[in-house]
């Protein structure tokens, strides 16, 4: 028998929605605050009373933007292996005799999107502590956990150099980005000083075209020769104070391995050659013996989840999606589709037909994604029904007026501190979905999906007003307003 999701079940069994006053007030907000050319879908469900409170085009398909990350995160948290850390290992084949590794060194990637320069240093230091300084074979990056596609379906090609859209790989360093810090010199017109480039690596080059205290030089900018898939970074424009910027590099795994080799050599370990090589760690056999890990770096699942939610991190979402696919399928060369299959299984479990929606990635960047507010609310309700999922998700979500992508929204009562929700936005799309904690002790799940609205501020103001309205009213059935 087909399972019925929370939203559908509530629609069938619950008494009518709110009393006329608050319902009419939400309706009036739609007419008053949104342009006629735009569209919106809204679903609100009282998780405490187990009843639907409000629906406006709740089944209408919309592009979710980053609220899609809720589906990715909840699917991952629902798995029995959800708490396993993201793991990167250094291994070798052959034997270590005196100061020589007679064999090959492998860095095995595990989709860790939070591995930074400090973590890389730790891997190098632990490897160096094993006592060898010569490697007779090669140094290989093992990225066999994923297929060769670096981007998701429907991503925008001209976002190539943007720091928010780096190349996904099982081996990623600093999210595949370089951060440049520049400071002005005292003399107007002089080239500004490059104060720092992080992480340092021979994988990229820098050209400084900045001018100190010279407005005619134009805005500060950071880019690279991305049309040629190059890693020649150009810093330009006026620098009148300390400026920082980030740019992605082309080819994350090669960035990782070149920087790893740089630091290995700096610690006095000399490979046979320094050519960037990639190969899968061989299995044990009569002719090949593979070591236990020489060095390991682990990043806790919650660290990845918190960054994903609080800062709407696209790379973390895609890494989590691929890890879900790898764990569920047991495949090597996993694709994003393997993770999407697992999301769709939960979609079906909650009573929705997967054929009536479309999911193309794990982060919401794709223009091919289409969901409904009711589906988002059903996922939120499912998470609420399981304490293990809800506790992690709730802590990771941005809090209105406090942190994350909601830090500068909902800064006044009653919304401040009482809305825990995921934002989503790109051109003409603005969405918000999460939980509301009311003064009467009730917790609500809600989703608001604004479409075809070029003013993001209009959409955000509308969403904030709806959340405030939901907080100002106590339990339905005509109870007095909260003070």
C-alpha positions as CSV (number, residue, x, y, z in Angstrom):
1,X,0.0,0.0,0.0
2,X,1.3,3.5,-0.9
3,X,2.6,5.4,2.1
4,X,1.1,8.7,2.9
5,X,3.3,11.7,3.7
6,X,2.8,14.0,6.6
7,X,1.5,16.8,4.5
8,X,-1.0,14.7,2.6
9,X,-2.2,12.9,5.7
10,X,-2.7,16.2,7.4
11,X,-4.7,17.5,4.5
12,X,-7.0,14.5,4.6
13,X,-7.6,14.3,8.3
14,X,-7.0,17.7,9.9
15,X,-9.7,20.2,10.6
16,X,-9.7,23.4,8.5
17,X,-6.7,25.6,8.7
18,X,-6.4,28.6,10.9
19,X,-9.1,30.9,11.9
20,X,-9.9,33.5,9.3
21,X,-7.9,36.4,10.8
22,X,-4.3,35.1,10.4
23,X,-5.1,33.2,7.2
24,X,-6.5,36.3,5.6
25,X,-3.5,38.3,6.9
26,X,-1.0,36.0,5.0
27,X,-3.2,36.2,1.9
28,X,-3.1,40.0,2.2
29,X,0.7,39.9,2.6
30,X,0.9,38.1,-0.7
31,X,-1.2,40.7,-2.5
32,X,0.5,43.7,-0.8
33,X,4.2,42.7,-0.7
34,X,4.8,40.7,-3.9
35,X,4.7,41.9,-7.5
36,X,1.9,40.5,-9.7
37,X,4.5,39.1,-12.0
38,X,5.9,36.8,-9.3
39,X,4.7,33.5,-7.9
40,X,4.9,32.0,-4.4
41,X,4.1,28.7,-2.8
42,X,3.7,28.3,1.0
43,X,3.3,25.3,3.3
44,X,3.1,25.5,7.1
45,X,2.6,22.5,9.4
46,X,2.2,22.4,13.2
47,X,4.5,19.6,14.3
48,X,3.3,19.7,17.9
49,X,-0.4,19.6,17.1
50,X,0.2,17.4,14.0
51,X,-2.0,19.5,11.8
52,X,-1.7,21.6,8.7
53,X,-1.9,25.3,9.4
54,X,-1.7,27.0,6.1
55,X,-1.2,26.2,2.4
56,X,-0.9,28.5,-0.6
57,X,-0.1,26.6,-3.8
58,X,1.8,24.2,-1.6
59,X,2.0,21.5,-4.4
60,X,3.2,23.9,-7.0
61,X,6.7,23.0,-8.4
62,X,9.3,25.6,-7.9
63,X,13.1,25.9,-8.1
64,X,14.3,25.4,-4.6
65,X,17.8,27.0,-4.8
66,X,19.7,26.1,-1.6
67,X,16.7,24.8,0.3
68,X,17.4,21.6,-1.7
69,X,20.3,21.2,0.8
70,X,17.7,20.1,3.3
71,X,16.9,17.0,1.3
72,X,20.6,16.1,0.9
73,X,21.3,16.6,4.6
74,X,18.2,14.8,5.9
75,X,18.9,11.9,3.6
76,X,22.5,11.7,4.8
77,X,21.5,12.0,8.5
78,X,18.9,9.2,8.1
79,X,21.6,6.7,7.2
80,X,22.9,4.3,9.9
81,X,26.5,5.4,9.1
82,X,25.6,9.1,9.3
83,X,28.1,9.8,12.1
84,X,31.1,8.4,10.2
85,X,33.8,11.1,9.7
86,X,35.1,12.2,6.3
87,X,38.5,10.4,6.0
88,X,41.6,11.1,4.0
89,X,44.5,8.5,4.1
90,X,48.1,8.2,3.1
91,X,49.2,4.6,2.3
92,X,51.9,2.8,0.4
93,X,52.7,-0.4,-1.3
94,X,56.1,-2.2,-1.1
95,X,58.3,-2.0,2.0
96,X,60.1,0.6,4.0
97,X,63.8,-0.3,4.6
98,X,66.0,2.2,6.5
99,X,65.5,5.6,4.8
100,X,63.8,4.3,1.6
101,X,60.3,3.5,0.7
102,X,60.6,0.8,-2.0
103,X,57.3,1.3,-3.6
104,X,54.6,3.9,-4.2
105,X,52.9,6.4,-2.0
106,X,49.1,7.0,-2.3
107,X,46.9,9.7,-1.0
108,X,43.4,8.3,-0.9
109,X,40.5,10.8,-1.0
110,X,37.2,10.5,0.9
111,X,35.3,13.7,-0.2
112,X,36.4,15.8,2.8
113,X,35.3,19.4,1.8
114,X,36.8,20.9,5.0
115,X,40.4,19.7,4.5
116,X,42.6,22.8,4.7
117,X,46.3,23.7,4.8
118,X,46.6,22.7,8.5
119,X,45.1,19.3,7.8
120,X,47.5,18.9,4.8
121,X,50.5,19.8,7.0
122,X,49.3,17.1,9.5
123,X,49.2,14.5,6.8
124,X,52.7,15.4,5.6
125,X,54.1,15.6,9.1
126,X,52.7,12.1,10.0
127,X,54.0,10.7,6.8
128,X,57.5,12.2,7.3
129,X,57.6,10.8,10.8
130,X,57.7,7.2,9.4
131,X,61.5,7.7,8.8
132,X,62.0,7.5,5.0
133,X,63.4,10.2,2.9
134,X,63.5,8.5,-0.5
135,X,60.6,7.0,-2.5
136,X,61.7,4.7,-5.4
137,X,58.2,4.7,-6.9
138,X,55.7,7.4,-7.6
139,X,53.4,9.6,-5.4
140,X,49.8,9.0,-6.5
141,X,46.5,10.7,-5.8
142,X,43.6,8.1,-5.5
143,X,40.4,9.8,-6.6
144,X,38.7,6.6,-7.7
145,X,35.8,7.2,-5.4
146,X,34.1,9.5,-7.9
147,X,33.5,9.7,-11.6
148,X,35.4,12.4,-13.6
149,X,32.5,15.0,-13.7
150,X,33.6,18.1,-11.7
151,X,30.3,19.9,-11.9
152,X,26.6,19.1,-11.5
153,X,23.9,19.1,-14.2
154,X,22.6,22.6,-15.1
155,X,25.3,24.6,-13.4
156,X,26.3,27.9,-15.0
157,X,29.5,27.7,-17.0
158,X,30.4,31.3,-16.4
159,X,30.6,30.7,-12.6
160,X,33.9,28.8,-13.4
161,X,36.2,31.1,-11.4
162,X,33.8,31.7,-8.5
163,X,34.9,30.5,-5.1
164,X,31.4,29.2,-4.4
165,X,31.6,26.7,-7.3
166,X,34.9,24.9,-7.2
167,X,35.6,21.5,-8.8
168,X,34.3,18.5,-6.8
169,X,36.8,15.7,-6.2
170,X,37.5,13.0,-3.5
171,X,40.7,15.1,-2.9
172,X,40.0,18.8,-2.2
173,X,42.3,21.3,-0.5
174,X,40.8,24.6,0.9
175,X,37.7,23.9,-1.1
176,X,39.7,24.1,-4.3
177,X,40.2,27.9,-3.8
178,X,43.0,30.3,-3.1
179,X,42.5,33.3,-0.8
180,X,44.6,36.4,-1.6
181,X,45.1,39.3,0.9
182,X,46.3,42.6,-0.4
183,X,47.3,45.9,1.4
184,X,48.0,49.4,0.1
185,X,51.4,51.0,0.1
186,X,51.8,54.6,1.5
187,X,52.4,56.1,-2.0
188,X,49.4,56.6,-4.2
189,X,49.7,54.8,-7.5
190,X,52.2,52.2,-6.3
191,X,51.5,48.5,-6.8
192,X,49.7,47.2,-3.7
193,X,51.5,44.6,-1.6
194,X,50.4,40.9,-1.7
195,X,50.3,40.2,2.0
196,X,49.3,36.6,1.8
197,X,48.3,33.8,-0.6
198,X,46.6,30.8,1.1
199,X,47.4,28.0,0.6
200,X,50.9,28.5,-0.8
201,X,51.4,26.2,-3.8
202,X,53.5,25.9,-6.9
203,X,50.3,24.9,-8.7
204,X,49.2,28.5,-9.4
205,X,51.0,31.8,-10.3
206,X,50.1,35.3,-9.3
207,X,50.2,38.6,-11.3
208,X,49.7,41.8,-9.3
209,X,48.0,44.6,-11.3
210,X,46.7,46.5,-8.3
211,X,47.2,50.2,-7.6
212,X,47.3,51.7,-4.1
213,X,44.8,54.4,-3.3
214,X,43.9,55.0,-7.0
215,X,40.1,55.0,-7.6
216,X,40.7,55.3,-11.4
217,X,42.2,51.8,-11.3
218,X,38.7,50.4,-10.8
219,X,37.2,48.0,-8.3
220,X,39.4,45.4,-6.6
221,X,39.1,42.1,-8.4
222,X,40.5,38.6,-8.3
223,X,40.2,36.2,-11.2
224,X,42.2,33.7,-13.3
225,X,42.5,32.7,-17.0
226,X,39.5,30.5,-16.6
227,X,38.5,30.5,-20.3
228,X,41.7,28.6,-21.0
229,X,41.3,26.4,-17.8
230,X,44.4,28.0,-16.4
231,X,45.6,28.8,-12.9
232,X,47.3,32.1,-13.5
233,X,45.7,34.3,-10.9
234,X,45.4,38.1,-11.6
235,X,44.8,40.6,-8.8
236,X,43.7,44.0,-10.0
237,X,42.0,47.3,-9.2
238,X,42.2,49.9,-6.5
239,X,43.4,49.0,-3.0
240,X,42.7,51.6,-0.4
241,X,42.6,49.3,2.6
242,X,43.2,45.6,3.4
243,X,41.4,43.6,0.7
244,X,40.7,39.9,0.5
245,X,39.3,37.8,-2.2
246,X,38.9,34.1,-3.2
247,X,39.1,32.4,-6.6
248,X,38.8,28.8,-7.5
249,X,41.6,26.9,-9.2
250,X,41.1,24.6,-12.1
251,X,41.4,20.9,-11.3
252,X,41.0,20.4,-7.5
253,X,42.8,17.0,-7.3
254,X,45.9,18.3,-9.1
255,X,45.9,21.3,-6.8
256,X,45.8,19.0,-3.8
257,X,48.5,16.7,-5.0
258,X,50.9,19.4,-6.3
259,X,50.7,21.1,-2.9
260,X,51.1,17.8,-1.1
261,X,54.3,17.1,-3.1
262,X,55.6,20.7,-2.4
263,X,55.2,20.1,1.3
264,X,56.6,16.6,1.2
265,X,59.7,17.9,-0.5
266,X,60.0,20.7,2.0
267,X,60.2,18.0,4.7
268,X,63.1,16.4,3.0
269,X,61.2,13.5,1.3
270,X,62.4,13.0,-2.3
271,X,60.1,11.1,-4.7
272,X,61.6,9.5,-7.8
273,X,59.9,12.3,-9.7
274,X,57.4,15.0,-9.1
275,X,55.0,14.4,-12.0
276,X,51.4,14.6,-10.9
277,X,50.0,11.0,-11.1
278,X,46.7,9.5,-10.3
279,X,46.0,5.8,-9.7
280,X,43.8,3.6,-7.5
281,X,45.3,2.1,-4.4
282,X,46.0,-1.5,-5.4
283,X,44.4,-4.4,-3.5
284,X,46.6,-6.8,-1.5
285,X,47.9,-9.7,-3.6
286,X,50.8,-12.1,-3.7
287,X,52.8,-9.6,-5.5
288,X,51.6,-6.4,-3.9
289,X,51.3,-5.7,-0.1
290,X,49.5,-2.5,0.9
291,X,50.2,-0.9,4.2
292,X,47.9,0.2,6.9
293,X,47.5,4.0,6.7
294,X,50.7,5.9,7.4
295,X,48.7,9.1,8.1
296,X,45.0,9.8,8.5
297,X,43.0,13.0,8.6
298,X,39.3,12.9,9.8
299,X,36.7,15.6,9.7
300,X,33.6,15.0,11.8
301,X,30.3,14.8,9.9
302,X,28.8,17.6,12.0
303,X,31.6,20.0,11.0
304,X,30.7,19.4,7.3
305,X,26.9,19.7,8.1
306,X,27.3,22.9,10.0
307,X,29.2,24.6,7.3
308,X,26.8,23.3,4.7
309,X,23.8,24.8,6.5
310,X,25.1,27.9,8.3
311,X,27.0,29.2,5.2
312,X,25.0,27.4,2.5
313,X,28.2,25.7,1.3
314,X,27.7,24.1,-2.1
315,X,30.8,22.0,-2.1
316,X,29.9,20.5,1.3
317,X,26.5,19.6,-0.1
318,X,27.9,17.9,-3.2
319,X,30.5,16.0,-1.2
320,X,27.8,14.8,1.2
321,X,25.6,13.7,-1.7
322,X,28.4,11.7,-3.3
323,X,29.3,10.2,0.1
324,X,25.7,9.0,0.5
325,X,25.8,7.5,-3.0
326,X,29.1,5.7,-2.3
327,X,28.0,4.3,1.1
328,X,24.6,3.2,-0.2
329,X,25.8,1.7,-3.5
330,X,29.2,0.4,-2.5
331,X,30.4,1.6,-6.0
332,X,33.7,3.0,-7.0
333,X,33.6,6.0,-9.4
334,X,30.3,7.1,-7.7
335,X,28.2,9.8,-9.5
336,X,25.9,12.4,-8.1
337,X,23.0,10.3,-9.4
338,X,23.9,7.6,-6.9
339,X,23.2,10.0,-4.1
340,X,20.1,11.4,-5.8
341,X,18.7,7.8,-5.9
342,X,18.9,7.7,-2.1
343,X,17.0,11.0,-1.8
344,X,14.3,9.7,-4.1
345,X,13.9,6.6,-2.0
346,X,13.1,8.9,1.0
347,X,10.8,11.0,-1.3
348,X,8.8,7.8,-2.0
349,X,8.8,6.7,1.6
350,X,7.2,10.0,2.5
351,X,4.4,9.4,0.1
352,X,5.5,11.5,-2.9
353,X,5.9,10.3,-6.4
354,X,9.6,10.8,-7.5
355,X,8.3,11.3,-11.0
356,X,6.5,14.4,-10.1
357,X,9.7,16.3,-9.0
358,X,13.2,16.7,-10.3
359,X,16.5,16.7,-8.5
360,X,19.7,17.3,-10.5
361,X,22.3,18.0,-7.7
362,X,22.7,18.1,-4.0
363,X,23.1,21.8,-3.4
364,X,20.5,23.6,-5.5
365,X,22.7,25.3,-8.0
366,X,21.1,23.6,-10.9
367,X,18.3,25.2,-12.8
368,X,16.9,21.7,-13.4
369,X,15.7,21.2,-9.8
370,X,12.0,21.4,-9.1
371,X,10.3,20.7,-5.8
372,X,7.2,21.8,-3.9
373,X,6.8,23.5,-0.6
374,X,4.8,20.5,0.7
375,X,7.7,18.1,-0.1
376,X,10.2,20.4,1.8
377,X,7.8,20.4,4.8
378,X,7.4,16.6,4.7
379,X,11.2,16.2,4.9
380,X,11.3,18.6,7.8
381,X,8.5,16.8,9.5
382,X,10.3,13.5,9.0
383,X,13.5,14.9,10.5
384,X,11.5,16.2,13.5
385,X,10.1,12.7,14.1
386,X,13.6,11.3,14.6
387,X,15.5,12.9,17.4
388,X,18.9,11.8,16.0
389,X,18.3,13.6,12.8
390,X,16.5,16.6,14.2
391,X,19.0,17.4,16.9
392,X,21.9,17.6,14.4
393,X,19.9,19.4,11.7
394,X,18.3,22.0,14.1
395,X,21.7,23.0,15.6
396,X,23.2,23.3,12.1
397,X,20.5,25.5,10.6
398,X,21.0,29.3,10.5
399,X,19.2,31.1,13.3
400,X,17.2,34.3,12.6
401,X,19.1,37.4,13.6
402,X,21.9,35.3,15.2
403,X,24.1,33.5,12.7
404,X,24.7,32.0,9.3
405,X,22.8,33.3,6.3
406,X,20.1,34.6,8.6
407,X,22.4,36.7,10.7
408,X,21.3,40.0,9.2
409,X,17.6,39.1,8.9
410,X,14.9,38.8,11.5
411,X,16.9,40.7,14.0
412,X,14.0,41.9,16.1
413,X,11.3,40.2,18.2
414,X,9.5,37.9,17.7
415,X,11.6,36.3,14.9
416,X,15.1,36.8,16.4
417,X,16.3,33.4,17.8
418,X,13.0,31.7,17.0
419,X,13.4,30.9,13.3
420,X,15.9,28.1,12.3
421,X,15.8,27.8,8.6
422,X,17.7,27.2,5.4
423,X,17.8,30.1,2.9
424,X,18.0,29.7,-0.9
425,X,18.6,32.3,-3.6
426,X,19.8,33.0,-7.1
427,X,18.5,35.3,-9.8
428,X,14.7,35.7,-9.5
429,X,14.5,32.8,-7.0
430,X,14.3,33.2,-3.2
431,X,13.3,30.5,-0.8
432,X,13.2,29.8,2.9
433,X,12.3,26.5,4.8
434,X,12.8,25.3,8.3
435,X,11.4,25.5,11.8
436,X,9.6,28.1,13.9
437,X,9.5,27.9,17.7
438,X,6.4,29.6,19.0
439,X,5.8,31.0,22.5
440,X,3.0,28.6,23.1
441,X,5.5,25.7,22.9
442,X,4.5,24.6,19.4
443,X,7.1,23.9,16.7
444,X,6.1,24.6,13.1
445,X,7.7,23.4,9.9
446,X,7.4,25.8,7.0
447,X,8.5,26.4,3.4
448,X,8.2,29.6,1.4
449,X,9.2,29.5,-2.2
450,X,9.3,32.8,-4.1
451,X,9.7,32.6,-7.9
452,X,10.1,35.1,-10.7
453,X,11.0,37.9,-8.4
454,X,14.0,40.0,-9.4
455,X,14.2,41.9,-6.1
456,X,15.6,39.6,-3.5
457,X,14.9,42.1,-0.8
458,X,11.2,42.1,-1.7
459,X,11.1,38.3,-1.3
460,X,13.2,38.3,1.9
461,X,11.0,41.0,3.5
462,X,7.9,39.0,2.6
463,X,9.3,35.8,4.1
464,X,10.3,37.6,7.3
465,X,6.8,39.1,7.6
466,X,5.2,35.6,7.2
467,X,7.5,34.2,9.9
468,X,6.7,37.0,12.2
469,X,3.0,36.5,11.6
470,X,3.4,32.8,12.4
471,X,5.1,33.6,15.7
472,X,2.6,36.2,16.8
473,X,-0.3,33.8,16.9
474,X,-0.8,31.1,19.5
475,X,-2.4,27.7,18.9
476,X,-5.2,27.8,16.3
477,X,-8.9,27.6,17.0
478,X,-9.3,31.3,18.0
479,X,-6.9,31.5,21.0
480,X,-5.8,35.0,21.8
481,X,-2.7,36.5,20.2
482,X,0.6,36.2,22.1
483,X,1.8,39.5,23.6
